[in-house]
Amino acid sequence: MTTHTKLSTTIAALAMLGLTRTALASSHMDAPLITLDDAANTTDVYAFVGKDPTGKKALSMAVSVYPFEDPGIGPNKYNFDDKVLYALHVSTGDKIKQGIATHSWFFEFTTSYKTQATILQSYLGVVKDVDDANQNLTQRYRITEVSAAGIKQLGSGVVPPNNQGIATPEYNERQGDGPAKVGVDKIASLDRYTAQTVTDLGAGYYAFAGQREDGFYGDINAIFDLLQLRGPGAARDSQKGFNVHTITLQVPMAAIGGEMQEVAVWATTYRKTFTVRLKQFGDVEVGDWVQVGRQGNPLFCEAFVAIADKDLYNRCPPSSDEMVFKKYAETPELAKLLNAIVFKGNPIPGIETNRSDLVGIFIPDMIKVDLSTAPVTLAGGGPNHITTPDDPGFSRLSVFGGDTVFSPLKKTNVPSGWPNGRRFGDDVIDIGVSAVISDLRVNPPVIRVASDNVDANDAVYNKVMPYAATPLNGRNHRHD
């Protein structure tokens, strides 16, 4: 193990224990400071019961960064940052209420070039295979696992090239200038680059890291333009045509205590406070990892936390949520705004205060996942897509669309998607706003369903690792 690896491992251990330093700093544009740091800005976190490439049940997790990544730019491209530490965390047992991780996985990236005596940063020619002679820039990653059992190097992987177009034909139809290939439901059907980089780490762990299509959808412009929503057919998907960089990790149930439990998932990003090169130790980079980004459930920082605390949210662990951020779920300003602007002629009584139901979802702000269920239904490209339709019974509205799954743990049906986990394809805007205007505190609950009138993603998801859709072609994509 190199000195750099030893230092990184030590810092990773401290990070899980909550002993890293913090600094001021997430959906796509959640907080003011993190919008200035795209490589560390988390866009979305996913967590659900899926199947690993061998068909076994596994906890599937993902985090995406780099919002509004326009495909096909140059000469420099979007990449993971070697100076950012990316992490996925799981909490189990009584640590869930405390907001403390019991298992963490830290991803560190390194970048290398075949040659730097050129203006061609990423591609020297047409890339046939990942890291071949024509892929000039190649990123690799190492995963450190930290838990009560100790610290270990879980494994490593390589990042596929971004989808430029002609330089990366295996991503696309017509070998270059056509649209990106649609998502698939079999590992064997994945495009060549993705298939080569879904990495078997051993012992039931699988990982992927690379550019993917942005799976989030919604009319963000209209929502934040004084809630003046456009009607069906007129609404616009603000994320249409953009890519992100995504890390996906599948963890075997046995590694986190088995399937008869509920766990909680969130993600963080860190930067180093400083770098010092000490030649006597072999030119080592030294610095403290500082948390600059955090995300659990969709919408919380973006649509619940006030400006005064948005940057604070990104530097705090979930263990602070009960004391610092609970008030935002308990008395949601969003409910007040909806009543004043959208329902002004007929406001909904009782939704603005004492929201213990929303506290149960958002505090601590981690995505809770019931591991006892069968693998959940997954999105493809909608029910009418021929190649990869949605699974039978899948609803983008999760429980609000009647999409539930039986829980042997709770002996009742639970949502198949958010807020029981979050799948690619969950319409989290409609689900979240529906929860705000509904009343889940009473039995039976009072259900009201909302919509921003953007009801589908602009690409077809994969229903196997890495789940996110093929990155959009730099030569062939459109924005709304």
MILO-323639 format. One record per residue (C-alpha): x, y, z; residue in three letters; residue number from 1. Coordinates in steps of 0.02 Angstrom, whole numbers. Example, Ala and Ser with C-alpha at 12.3 -4.5 7.8 and 13.67 -1.06 7.14 Angstrom:
// residues 2
+--------+--------+--------+------+-----+
:     c1 :     c2 :     c3 : type : seq :
+--------+--------+--------+------+-----+
:    615 :   -225 :    390 :  ALA :   1 :
:    684 :    -53 :    357 :  SER :   2 :
+--------+--------+--------+------+-----+
// end
This chain:
// residues 480
+--------+--------+--------+------+-----+
:     c1 :     c2 :     c3 : type : seq :
+--------+--------+--------+------+-----+
:      0 :      0 :      0 :  MET :   1 :
:     70 :    171 :    -48 :  THR :   2 :
:     87 :    314 :     75 :  THR :   3 :
:    -48 :    407 :    -19 :  HIS :   4 :
:   -167 :    259 :      0 :  THR :   5 :
:   -129 :    244 :    186 :  LYS :   6 :
:   -167 :    428 :    211 :  LEU :   7 :
:   -327 :    415 :    110 :  SER :   8 :
:   -385 :    264 :    206 :  THR :   9 :
:   -354 :    350 :    371 :  THR :  10 :
:   -451 :    503 :    315 :  ILE :  11 :
:   -592 :    392 :    253 :  ALA :  12 :
:   -606 :    311 :    423 :  ALA :  13 :
:   -615 :    481 :    507 :  LEU :  14 :
:   -747 :    537 :    384 :  ALA :  15 :
:   -864 :    396 :    431 :  MET :  16 :
:   -842 :    433 :    614 :  LEU :  17 :
:   -890 :    614 :    586 :  GLY :  18 :
:   -718 :    681 :    629 :  LEU :  19 :
:   -676 :    767 :    465 :  THR :  20 :
:   -671 :    955 :    465 :  ARG :  21 :
:   -817 :   1048 :    388 :  THR :  22 :
:   -826 :   1202 :    281 :  ALA :  23 :
:   -960 :   1313 :    206 :  LEU :  24 :
:  -1010 :   1256 :     44 :  ALA :  25 :
:  -1425 :    947 :   -162 :  SER :  26 :
:  -1526 :    914 :   -307 :  SER :  27 :
:  -1453 :   1001 :   -455 :  HIS :  28 :
:  -1442 :   1178 :   -386 :  MET :  29 :
:  -1490 :   1156 :   -204 :  ASP :  30 :
:  -1376 :   1274 :   -111 :  ALA :  31 :
:  -1282 :   1432 :   -161 :  PRO :  32 :
:  -1102 :   1379 :   -131 :  LEU :  33 :
:  -1109 :   1202 :   -199 :  ILE :  34 :
:  -1172 :   1269 :   -367 :  THR :  35 :
:   -995 :   1338 :   -388 :  LEU :  36 :
:   -919 :   1163 :   -375 :  ASP :  37 :
:   -997 :   1052 :   -508 :  ASP :  38 :
:   -882 :    903 :   -482 :  ALA :  39 :
:   -936 :    892 :   -298 :  ALA :  40 :
:  -1117 :    944 :   -325 :  ASN :  41 :
:  -1231 :    794 :   -301 :  THR :  42 :
:  -1383 :    795 :   -414 :  THR :  43 :
:  -1475 :    638 :   -356 :  ASP :  44 :
:  -1458 :    488 :   -241 :  VAL :  45 :
:  -1542 :    321 :   -276 :  TYR :  46 :
:  -1566 :    167 :   -166 :  ALA :  47 :
:  -1677 :     16 :   -195 :  PHE :  48 :
:  -1687 :   -173 :   -185 :  VAL :  49 :
:  -1626 :   -241 :   -351 :  GLY :  50 :
:  -1534 :   -389 :   -424 :  LYS :  51 :
:  -1347 :   -405 :   -450 :  ASP :  52 :
:  -1281 :   -469 :   -619 :  PRO :  53 :
:  -1299 :   -649 :   -557 :  THR :  54 :
:  -1482 :   -624 :   -511 :  GLY :  55 :
:  -1460 :   -614 :   -321 :  LYS :  56 :
:  -1548 :   -483 :   -216 :  LYS :  57 :
:  -1437 :   -335 :   -177 :  ALA :  58 :
:  -1449 :   -158 :   -112 :  LEU :  59 :
:  -1423 :    -48 :   -265 :  SER :  60 :
:  -1361 :    129 :   -232 :  MET :  61 :
:  -1308 :    272 :   -344 :  ALA :  62 :
:  -1255 :    453 :   -332 :  VAL :  63 :
:  -1238 :    574 :   -477 :  SER :  64 :
:  -1136 :    735 :   -488 :  VAL :  65 :
:  -1103 :    871 :   -617 :  TYR :  66 :
:  -1273 :    950 :   -653 :  PRO :  67 :
:  -1314 :   1013 :   -827 :  PHE :  68 :
:  -1171 :    920 :   -910 :  GLU :  69 :
:  -1189 :    965 :  -1092 :  ASP :  70 :
:  -1138 :    818 :  -1203 :  PRO :  71 :
:   -999 :    838 :  -1328 :  GLY :  72 :
:   -904 :    991 :  -1266 :  ILE :  73 :
:   -718 :   1016 :  -1296 :  GLY :  74 :
:   -573 :   1022 :  -1292 :  PRO :  75 :
:   -588 :    984 :  -1105 :  ASN :  76 :
:   -722 :    865 :  -1046 :  LYS :  77 :
:   -820 :    837 :   -886 :  TYR :  78 :
:   -737 :    708 :   -773 :  ASN :  79 :
:   -734 :    652 :   -592 :  PHE :  80 :
:   -616 :    761 :   -492 :  ASP :  81 :
:   -458 :    681 :   -421 :  ASP :  82 :
:   -468 :    806 :   -277 :  LYS :  83 :
:   -646 :    759 :   -228 :  VAL :  84 :
:   -687 :    610 :   -116 :  LEU :  85 :
:   -857 :    535 :   -160 :  TYR :  86 :
:   -950 :    429 :    -32 :  ALA :  87 :
:  -1105 :    322 :    -11 :  LEU :  88 :
:  -1164 :    282 :    166 :  HIS :  89 :
:  -1283 :    155 :    244 :  VAL :  90 :
:  -1354 :    164 :    419 :  SER :  91 :
:  -1431 :     13 :    505 :  THR :  92 :
:  -1522 :    -25 :    668 :  GLY :  93 :
:  -1535 :    111 :    799 :  ASP :  94 :
:  -1405 :    215 :    706 :  LYS :  95 :
:  -1540 :    264 :    580 :  ILE :  96 :
:  -1631 :    378 :    703 :  LYS :  97 :
:  -1463 :    445 :    759 :  GLN :  98 :
:  -1412 :    484 :    580 :  GLY :  99 :
:  -1246 :    391 :    595 :  ILE : 100 :
:  -1167 :    281 :    462 :  ALA : 101 :
:  -1130 :     99 :    500 :  THR : 102 :
:  -1057 :     64 :    327 :  HIS : 103 :
:   -972 :    185 :    207 :  SER : 104 :
:   -890 :    169 :     37 :  TRP : 105 :
:   -768 :    303 :    -21 :  PHE : 106 :
:   -722 :    325 :   -205 :  PHE : 107 :
:   -555 :    407 :   -249 :  GLU : 108 :
:   -513 :    443 :   -431 :  PHE : 109 :
:   -348 :    462 :   -524 :  THR : 110 :
:   -327 :    530 :   -701 :  THR : 111 :
:   -192 :    481 :   -826 :  SER : 112 :
:   -152 :    522 :  -1008 :  TYR : 113 :
:    -74 :    423 :  -1148 :  LYS : 114 :
:      6 :    587 :  -1201 :  THR : 115 :
:     -7 :    770 :  -1152 :  GLN : 116 :
:     87 :    831 :  -1306 :  ALA : 117 :
:    -78 :    861 :  -1395 :  THR : 118 :
:   -235 :    968 :  -1390 :  ILE : 119 :
:   -340 :    808 :  -1399 :  LEU : 120 :
:   -379 :    789 :  -1214 :  GLN : 121 :
:   -490 :    635 :  -1216 :  SER : 122 :
:   -483 :    547 :  -1385 :  TYR : 123 :
:   -338 :    521 :  -1504 :  LEU : 124 :
:   -451 :    426 :  -1624 :  GLY : 125 :
:   -602 :    311 :  -1622 :  VAL : 126 :
:   -612 :    217 :  -1457 :  VAL : 127 :
:   -655 :     34 :  -1483 :  LYS : 128 :
:   -622 :    -29 :  -1307 :  ASP : 129 :
:   -609 :     59 :  -1139 :  VAL : 130 :
:   -432 :    124 :  -1109 :  ASP : 131 :
:   -370 :     72 :  -1280 :  ASP : 132 :
:   -234 :    171 :  -1370 :  ALA : 133 :
:   -360 :    299 :  -1433 :  ASN : 134 :
:   -432 :    342 :  -1262 :  GLN : 135 :
:   -307 :    474 :  -1211 :  ASN : 136 :
:   -383 :    521 :  -1043 :  LEU : 137 :
:   -425 :    375 :   -929 :  THR : 138 :
:   -490 :    385 :   -752 :  GLN : 139 :
:   -477 :    245 :   -624 :  ARG : 140 :
:   -552 :    232 :   -451 :  TYR : 141 :
:   -518 :    143 :   -289 :  ARG : 142 :
:   -654 :    100 :   -163 :  ILE : 143 :
:   -621 :     99 :     24 :  THR : 144 :
:   -750 :     15 :    135 :  GLU : 145 :
:   -766 :     73 :    315 :  VAL : 146 :
:   -875 :    -15 :    444 :  SER : 147 :
:   -868 :    -83 :    620 :  ALA : 148 :
:   -773 :   -230 :    548 :  ALA : 149 :
:   -632 :   -114 :    500 :  GLY : 150 :
:   -560 :    -29 :    346 :  ILE : 151 :
:   -522 :   -121 :    187 :  LYS : 152 :
:   -487 :    -88 :      5 :  GLN : 153 :
:   -642 :   -157 :    -79 :  LEU : 154 :
:   -574 :   -149 :   -255 :  GLY : 155 :
:   -545 :    -37 :   -405 :  SER : 156 :
:   -616 :      0 :   -575 :  GLY : 157 :
:   -595 :    101 :   -734 :  VAL : 158 :
:   -707 :    239 :   -801 :  VAL : 159 :
:   -772 :    224 :   -980 :  PRO : 160 :
:   -751 :    371 :  -1100 :  PRO : 161 :
:   -880 :    508 :  -1112 :  ASN : 162 :
:   -999 :    499 :  -1260 :  ASN : 163 :
:   -927 :    622 :  -1384 :  GLN : 164 :
:  -1004 :    546 :  -1541 :  GLY : 165 :
:   -898 :    482 :  -1684 :  ILE : 166 :
:   -752 :    455 :  -1564 :  ALA : 167 :
:   -861 :    341 :  -1456 :  THR : 168 :
:   -967 :    241 :  -1579 :  PRO : 169 :
:  -1010 :     96 :  -1464 :  GLU : 170 :
:  -1127 :    206 :  -1362 :  TYR : 171 :
:  -1232 :    257 :  -1511 :  ASN : 172 :
:  -1344 :    198 :  -1650 :  GLU : 173 :
:  -1270 :    210 :  -1825 :  ARG : 174 :
:  -1095 :    197 :  -1749 :  GLN : 175 :
:  -1068 :    378 :  -1706 :  GLY : 176 :
:  -1193 :    510 :  -1761 :  ASP : 177 :
:  -1354 :    423 :  -1711 :  GLY : 178 :
:  -1442 :    442 :  -1544 :  PRO : 179 :
:  -1375 :    352 :  -1391 :  ALA : 180 :
:  -1427 :    170 :  -1378 :  LYS : 181 :
:  -1581 :    139 :  -1273 :  VAL : 182 :
:  -1576 :     53 :  -1104 :  GLY : 183 :
:  -1583 :   -136 :  -1091 :  VAL : 184 :
:  -1645 :   -270 :   -972 :  ASP : 185 :
:  -1498 :   -391 :   -986 :  LYS : 186 :
:  -1316 :   -365 :   -940 :  ILE : 187 :
:  -1264 :   -450 :  -1102 :  ALA : 188 :
:  -1357 :   -316 :  -1201 :  SER : 189 :
:  -1265 :   -167 :  -1127 :  LEU : 190 :
:  -1161 :    -61 :  -1245 :  ASP : 191 :
:   -979 :   -113 :  -1258 :  ARG : 192 :
:   -904 :     25 :  -1150 :  TYR : 193 :
:  -1030 :      6 :  -1009 :  THR : 194 :
:  -1018 :   -184 :  -1008 :  ALA : 195 :
:   -828 :   -173 :   -995 :  GLN : 196 :
:   -838 :    -60 :   -842 :  THR : 197 :
:   -973 :   -141 :   -735 :  VAL : 198 :
:   -846 :   -211 :   -613 :  THR : 199 :
:   -860 :   -371 :   -511 :  ASP : 200 :
:   -770 :   -328 :   -349 :  LEU : 201 :
:   -796 :   -503 :   -277 :  GLY : 202 :
:   -901 :   -565 :   -131 :  ALA : 203 :
:  -1061 :   -500 :   -211 :  GLY : 204 :
:  -1006 :   -318 :   -234 :  TYR : 205 :
:  -1021 :   -232 :   -404 :  TYR : 206 :
:   -974 :    -55 :   -453 :  ALA : 207 :
:   -983 :     67 :   -597 :  PHE : 208 :
:   -926 :    246 :   -618 :  ALA : 209 :
:   -944 :    351 :   -774 :  GLY : 210 :
:  -1046 :    472 :   -878 :  GLN : 211 :
:  -1233 :    433 :   -891 :  ARG : 212 :
:  -1391 :    520 :   -947 :  GLU : 213 :
:  -1472 :    628 :   -813 :  ASP : 214 :
:  -1618 :    523 :   -753 :  GLY : 215 :
:  -1705 :    664 :   -660 :  PHE : 216 :
:  -1849 :    752 :   -748 :  TYR : 217 :
:  -1964 :    897 :   -710 :  GLY : 218 :
:  -2015 :   1073 :   -758 :  ASP : 219 :
:  -1896 :   1158 :   -637 :  ILE : 220 :
:  -1909 :   1324 :   -728 :  ASN : 221 :
:  -2097 :   1336 :   -701 :  ALA : 222 :
:  -2088 :   1276 :   -521 :  ILE : 223 :
:  -1963 :   1410 :   -473 :  PHE : 224 :
:  -2049 :   1541 :   -580 :  ASP : 225 :
:  -2176 :   1577 :   -444 :  LEU : 226 :
:  -2256 :   1404 :   -460 :  LEU : 227 :
:  -2334 :   1454 :   -626 :  GLN : 228 :
:  -2349 :   1279 :   -698 :  LEU : 229 :
:  -2373 :   1247 :   -883 :  ARG : 230 :
:  -2514 :   1134 :   -939 :  GLY : 231 :
:  -2503 :    957 :  -1010 :  PRO : 232 :
:  -2410 :    959 :  -1175 :  GLY : 233 :
:  -2333 :   1129 :  -1138 :  ALA : 234 :
:  -2224 :   1084 :   -988 :  ALA : 235 :
:  -2036 :   1072 :  -1019 :  ARG : 236 :
:  -1910 :    951 :   -946 :  ASP : 237 :
:  -1770 :   1060 :   -878 :  SER : 238 :
:  -1648 :    913 :   -876 :  GLN : 239 :
:  -1684 :    853 :  -1053 :  LYS : 240 :
:  -1527 :    827 :  -1156 :  GLY : 241 :
:  -1403 :    833 :  -1011 :  PHE : 242 :
:  -1283 :    703 :   -942 :  ASN : 243 :
:  -1212 :    681 :   -767 :  VAL : 244 :
:  -1072 :    577 :   -692 :  HIS : 245 :
:  -1139 :    431 :   -592 :  THR : 246 :
:  -1068 :    308 :   -465 :  ILE : 247 :
:  -1169 :    149 :   -441 :  THR : 248 :
:  -1132 :     19 :   -307 :  LEU : 249 :
:  -1219 :   -146 :   -271 :  GLN : 250 :
:  -1194 :   -220 :    -98 :  VAL : 251 :
:  -1243 :   -397 :    -45 :  PRO : 252 :
:  -1375 :   -406 :     91 :  MET : 253 :
:  -1263 :   -509 :    205 :  ALA : 254 :
:  -1131 :   -372 :    206 :  ALA : 255 :
:  -1248 :   -251 :    294 :  ILE : 256 :
:  -1335 :   -369 :    414 :  GLY : 257 :
:  -1458 :   -464 :    306 :  GLY : 258 :
:  -1623 :   -424 :    222 :  GLU : 259 :
:  -1746 :   -425 :    368 :  MET : 260 :
:  -1719 :   -243 :    409 :  GLN : 261 :
:  -1741 :    -64 :    353 :  GLU : 262 :
:  -1583 :     33 :    311 :  VAL : 263 :
:  -1550 :    215 :    266 :  ALA : 264 :
:  -1441 :    282 :    126 :  VAL : 265 :
:  -1361 :    450 :     86 :  TRP : 266 :
:  -1210 :    522 :     -5 :  ALA : 267 :
:  -1076 :    651 :     32 :  THR : 268 :
:   -934 :    735 :    -61 :  THR : 269 :
:   -773 :    804 :     13 :  TYR : 270 :
:   -630 :    917 :    -41 :  ARG : 271 :
:   -456 :    937 :     33 :  LYS : 272 :
:   -426 :   1095 :    131 :  THR : 273 :
:   -247 :   1110 :     71 :  PHE : 274 :
:   -111 :   1014 :    -19 :  THR : 275 :
:     70 :   1005 :     35 :  VAL : 276 :
:    203 :    910 :    -60 :  ARG : 277 :
:    330 :    830 :     56 :  LEU : 278 :
:    474 :    766 :    -48 :  LYS : 279 :
:    551 :    671 :     96 :  GLN : 280 :
:    396 :    561 :     96 :  PHE : 281 :
:    392 :    531 :    -91 :  GLY : 282 :
:    296 :    683 :   -151 :  ASP : 283 :
:    140 :    646 :    -50 :  VAL : 284 :
:    -20 :    750 :    -54 :  GLU : 285 :
:    -76 :    794 :    122 :  VAL : 286 :
:   -237 :    878 :    175 :  GLY : 287 :
:   -395 :    866 :    276 :  ASP : 288 :
:   -551 :    806 :    189 :  TRP : 289 :
:   -690 :    934 :    209 :  VAL : 290 :
:   -872 :    892 :    177 :  GLN : 291 :
:   -943 :   1009 :     46 :  VAL : 292 :
:  -1096 :    914 :    -15 :  GLY : 293 :
:  -1230 :    802 :     57 :  ARG : 294 :
:  -1391 :    726 :     -8 :  GLN : 295 :
:  -1518 :    599 :     48 :  GLY : 296 :
:  -1700 :    616 :     -5 :  ASN : 297 :
:  -1739 :    716 :   -160 :  PRO : 298 :
:  -1811 :    892 :   -136 :  LEU : 299 :
:  -1767 :    918 :     47 :  PHE : 300 :
:  -1625 :   1043 :     35 :  CYS : 301 :
:  -1697 :   1117 :   -124 :  GLU : 302 :
:  -1880 :   1138 :    -78 :  ALA : 303 :
:  -1886 :   1134 :    113 :  PHE : 304 :
:  -1727 :   1210 :    187 :  VAL : 305 :
:  -1720 :   1400 :    192 :  ALA : 306 :
:  -1578 :   1496 :    109 :  ILE : 307 :
:  -1504 :   1536 :    279 :  ALA : 308 :
:  -1468 :   1352 :    309 :  ASP : 309 :
:  -1440 :   1278 :    135 :  LYS : 310 :
:  -1250 :   1288 :    140 :  ASP : 311 :
:  -1253 :   1229 :    320 :  LEU : 312 :
:  -1351 :   1075 :    267 :  TYR : 313 :
:  -1215 :   1025 :    145 :  ASN : 314 :
:  -1079 :   1030 :    278 :  ARG : 315 :
:  -1178 :    940 :    415 :  CYS : 316 :
:  -1202 :    753 :    444 :  PRO : 317 :
:  -1378 :    680 :    458 :  PRO : 318 :
:  -1351 :    667 :    646 :  SER : 319 :
:  -1383 :    856 :    654 :  SER : 320 :
:  -1551 :    849 :    565 :  ASP : 321 :
:  -1661 :    819 :    717 :  GLU : 322 :
:  -1595 :    975 :    802 :  MET : 323 :
:  -1560 :   1090 :    654 :  VAL : 324 :
:  -1671 :   1044 :    506 :  PHE : 325 :
:  -1825 :    958 :    579 :  LYS : 326 :
:  -1920 :   1123 :    582 :  LYS : 327 :
:  -1917 :   1131 :    393 :  TYR : 328 :
:  -2008 :    966 :    375 :  ALA : 329 :
:  -2125 :   1000 :    520 :  GLU : 330 :
:  -2180 :   1170 :    456 :  THR : 331 :
:  -2147 :   1165 :    268 :  PRO : 332 :
:  -2143 :   1334 :    182 :  GLU : 333 :
:  -2185 :   1240 :     21 :  LEU : 334 :
:  -2358 :   1198 :     89 :  ALA : 335 :
:  -2386 :   1381 :    132 :  LYS : 336 :
:  -2331 :   1436 :    -43 :  LEU : 337 :
:  -2442 :   1307 :   -128 :  LEU : 338 :
:  -2591 :   1367 :    -27 :  ASN : 339 :
:  -2554 :   1550 :    -65 :  ALA : 340 :
:  -2510 :   1536 :   -250 :  ILE : 341 :
:  -2585 :   1377 :   -322 :  VAL : 342 :
:  -2736 :   1346 :   -208 :  PHE : 343 :
:  -2767 :   1528 :   -165 :  LYS : 344 :
:  -2953 :   1514 :   -203 :  GLY : 345 :
:  -2971 :   1355 :   -101 :  ASN : 346 :
:  -2822 :   1327 :     14 :  PRO : 347 :
:  -2801 :   1156 :     92 :  ILE : 348 :
:  -2821 :   1165 :    282 :  PRO : 349 :
:  -2702 :   1081 :    403 :  GLY : 350 :
:  -2553 :   1051 :    289 :  ILE : 351 :
:  -2440 :   1195 :    344 :  GLU : 352 :
:  -2397 :   1143 :    522 :  THR : 353 :
:  -2366 :    992 :    633 :  ASN : 354 :
:  -2314 :    884 :    485 :  ARG : 355 :
:  -2255 :    730 :    580 :  SER : 356 :
:  -2282 :    630 :    420 :  ASP : 357 :
:  -2152 :    733 :    326 :  LEU : 358 :
:  -2034 :    724 :    475 :  VAL : 359 :
:  -2045 :    535 :    461 :  GLY : 360 :
:  -1987 :    544 :    280 :  ILE : 361 :
:  -1853 :    678 :    289 :  PHE : 362 :
:  -1781 :    674 :    466 :  ILE : 363 :
:  -1644 :    619 :    472 :  PRO : 364 :
:  -1624 :    656 :    287 :  ASP : 365 :
:  -1581 :    482 :    227 :  MET : 366 :
:  -1673 :    372 :    102 :  ILE : 367 :
:  -1753 :    231 :    202 :  LYS : 368 :
:  -1758 :     62 :    112 :  VAL : 369 :
:  -1850 :    -95 :    168 :  ASP : 370 :
:  -1732 :   -236 :    120 :  LEU : 371 :
:  -1856 :   -375 :    156 :  SER : 372 :
:  -1958 :   -347 :     -3 :  THR : 373 :
:  -1933 :   -433 :   -169 :  ALA : 374 :
:  -1833 :   -336 :   -298 :  PRO : 375 :
:  -1943 :   -188 :   -344 :  VAL : 376 :
:  -2020 :   -146 :   -512 :  THR : 377 :
:  -1909 :    -40 :   -623 :  LEU : 378 :
:  -1931 :     91 :   -758 :  ALA : 379 :
:  -1874 :     66 :   -936 :  GLY : 380 :
:  -1939 :    184 :  -1067 :  GLY : 381 :
:  -2124 :    187 :  -1023 :  GLY : 382 :
:  -2257 :     54 :  -1048 :  PRO : 383 :
:  -2260 :     75 :  -1237 :  ASN : 384 :
:  -2074 :     60 :  -1268 :  HIS : 385 :
:  -2046 :    -99 :  -1369 :  ILE : 386 :
:  -1867 :   -143 :  -1321 :  THR : 387 :
:  -1867 :   -102 :  -1135 :  THR : 388 :
:  -2040 :    -62 :  -1067 :  PRO : 389 :
:  -2072 :    -22 :   -884 :  ASP : 390 :
:  -2093 :   -176 :   -776 :  ASP : 391 :
:  -2276 :   -228 :   -756 :  PRO : 392 :
:  -2351 :   -130 :   -613 :  GLY : 393 :
:  -2218 :      7 :   -613 :  PHE : 394 :
:  -2285 :    181 :   -580 :  SER : 395 :
:  -2181 :    339 :   -585 :  ARG : 396 :
:  -2290 :    397 :   -439 :  LEU : 397 :
:  -2240 :    249 :   -329 :  SER : 398 :
:  -2371 :    224 :   -192 :  VAL : 399 :
:  -2474 :    372 :   -258 :  PHE : 400 :
:  -2493 :    271 :   -419 :  GLY : 401 :
:  -2535 :    108 :   -330 :  GLY : 402 :
:  -2359 :     35 :   -353 :  ASP : 403 :
:  -2325 :    -63 :   -193 :  THR : 404 :
:  -2230 :   -219 :   -140 :  VAL : 405 :
:  -2258 :   -335 :      7 :  PHE : 406 :
:  -2141 :   -316 :    156 :  SER : 407 :
:  -2113 :   -476 :    258 :  PRO : 408 :
:  -2031 :   -363 :    388 :  LEU : 409 :
:  -2183 :   -251 :    411 :  LYS : 410 :
:  -2311 :   -382 :    356 :  LYS : 411 :
:  -2398 :   -257 :    244 :  THR : 412 :
:  -2374 :   -175 :     75 :  ASN : 413 :
:  -2250 :    -32 :     63 :  VAL : 414 :
:  -2209 :     87 :    -81 :  PRO : 415 :
:  -2105 :      9 :   -221 :  SER : 416 :
:  -2017 :    176 :   -246 :  GLY : 417 :
:  -1987 :    337 :   -153 :  TRP : 418 :
:  -2008 :    362 :     -5 :  PRO : 419 :
:  -1965 :    177 :     17 :  ASN : 420 :
:  -1799 :    192 :    -72 :  GLY : 421 :
:  -1788 :    285 :   -236 :  ARG : 422 :
:  -1782 :    207 :   -409 :  ARG : 423 :
:  -1726 :    277 :   -575 :  PHE : 424 :
:  -1888 :    340 :   -651 :  GLY : 425 :
:  -1977 :    390 :   -490 :  ASP : 426 :
:  -2062 :    556 :   -523 :  ASP : 427 :
:  -1996 :    632 :   -362 :  VAL : 428 :
:  -2068 :    805 :   -394 :  ILE : 429 :
:  -2245 :    739 :   -411 :  ASP : 430 :
:  -2222 :    615 :   -268 :  ILE : 431 :
:  -2148 :    746 :   -152 :  GLY : 432 :
:  -2278 :    881 :   -186 :  VAL : 433 :
:  -2416 :    750 :   -173 :  SER : 434 :
:  -2351 :    706 :      0 :  ALA : 435 :
:  -2352 :    889 :     51 :  VAL : 436 :
:  -2532 :    921 :     -2 :  ILE : 437 :
:  -2593 :    752 :     63 :  SER : 438 :
:  -2618 :    709 :    247 :  ASP : 439 :
:  -2526 :    550 :    292 :  LEU : 440 :
:  -2551 :    577 :    479 :  ARG : 441 :
:  -2728 :    508 :    482 :  VAL : 442 :
:  -2795 :    333 :    449 :  ASN : 443 :
:  -2849 :    312 :    314 :  PRO : 444 :
:  -2734 :    445 :    241 :  PRO : 445 :
:  -2804 :    589 :    139 :  VAL : 446 :
:  -2723 :    573 :    -33 :  ILE : 447 :
:  -2707 :    715 :   -157 :  ARG : 448 :
:  -2600 :    693 :   -313 :  VAL : 449 :
:  -2502 :    837 :   -391 :  ALA : 450 :
:  -2413 :    852 :   -559 :  SER : 451 :
:  -2293 :    970 :   -644 :  ASP : 452 :
:  -2349 :    891 :   -810 :  ASN : 453 :
:  -2178 :    817 :   -851 :  VAL : 454 :
:  -2215 :    633 :   -834 :  ASP : 455 :
:  -2067 :    542 :   -911 :  ALA : 456 :
:  -1880 :    546 :   -936 :  ASN : 457 :
:  -1810 :    587 :  -1108 :  ASP : 458 :
:  -1710 :    425 :  -1117 :  ALA : 459 :
:  -1736 :    239 :  -1085 :  VAL : 460 :
:  -1665 :    176 :   -920 :  TYR : 461 :
:  -1568 :     14 :   -901 :  ASN : 462 :
:  -1651 :   -115 :   -790 :  LYS : 463 :
:  -1480 :   -188 :   -745 :  VAL : 464 :
:  -1318 :   -113 :   -679 :  MET : 465 :
:  -1283 :     32 :   -690 :  PRO : 466 :
:  -1471 :     71 :   -711 :  TYR : 467 :
:  -1447 :    249 :   -772 :  ALA : 468 :
:  -1473 :    270 :   -960 :  ALA : 469 :
:  -1336 :    275 :  -1091 :  THR : 470 :
:  -1250 :    446 :  -1094 :  PRO : 471 :
:  -1323 :    558 :  -1228 :  LEU : 472 :
:  -1225 :    580 :  -1389 :  ASN : 473 :
:  -1128 :    742 :  -1402 :  GLY : 474 :
:  -1180 :    751 :  -1586 :  ARG : 475 :
:  -1361 :    704 :  -1564 :  ASN : 476 :
:  -1462 :    772 :  -1418 :  HIS : 477 :
:  -1588 :    908 :  -1383 :  ARG : 478 :
:  -1634 :   1021 :  -1238 :  HIS : 479 :
:  -1807 :   1089 :  -1200 :  ASP : 480 :
+--------+--------+--------+------+-----+
// end
